[in-house]
């Protein structure tokens, strides 16, 4: 089995794979104060309650945008599974041609999701990440990474709005029933959810004007379901895009361990 780990600013997502098949997926809240022993205990319990023995894990790969967590998590995985973790970063083969000013600055989460999009969907493609930040990036017809945009995520925008607007309440992020709100809460929901959907539609249109028109648009992230259904563009939702990208990258860097992890090209 292969363990893929995606450390984001809000959640840490884990998935076990046997070949291309995802066996189980779960997530923890991101807490940079946890020790390796705390991570090890939580992982051991979670694997066991899902019916999997950590000792059956033969490979591990991690993408992390929270450096303080990376080392503790790698040590925890080593402790419970007895394997070293491949940390996605400079020197790790991805197979993705990066046509940007400084490839070393590309976030590993973006790298992983683009590797998955390159392997799994027709290009040109637009890939949208709806997490702590909202990212929109472009792969051309030759499946090269050409850059993109970064803006505050919906949750960050909500926090900024309510923390700086004394009379504005915090709200859940369920889509409103109508665009024109008739109370403060629904006005905020409409501005954030519908507003982000309109932004995505507009940015996809601008991408298509600046580059060759995308054959595929893919979205991933915790709020993808809520936002994409309010978009006018045809957008595929894939919640596992980063995890699938990590699976593919692990294979590219460990071809001799392919059979041990049940992997296939």
NORZIDA-V137929 format. One record per helix or strand of 3 or more residues. SS is the DSSP state (A for helix, B for strand). FROM is the first residue (numbers start at 1). TO is the last residue. If there is no record, write none. Layout:
ss & from & to
SS & FROM & TO
SS & FROM & TO
This chain:
ss & from & to
B & 2 & 7
B & 11 & 18
B & 21 & 29
A & 36 & 49
A & 54 & 56
B & 59 & 64
A & 67 & 81
B & 85 & 87
A & 103 & 105
A & 108 & 120
B & 125 & 130
B & 133 & 139
B & 145 & 152
A & 154 & 164
A & 184 & 210
B & 216 & 220
A & 224 & 228
A & 241 & 253
A & 255 & 257
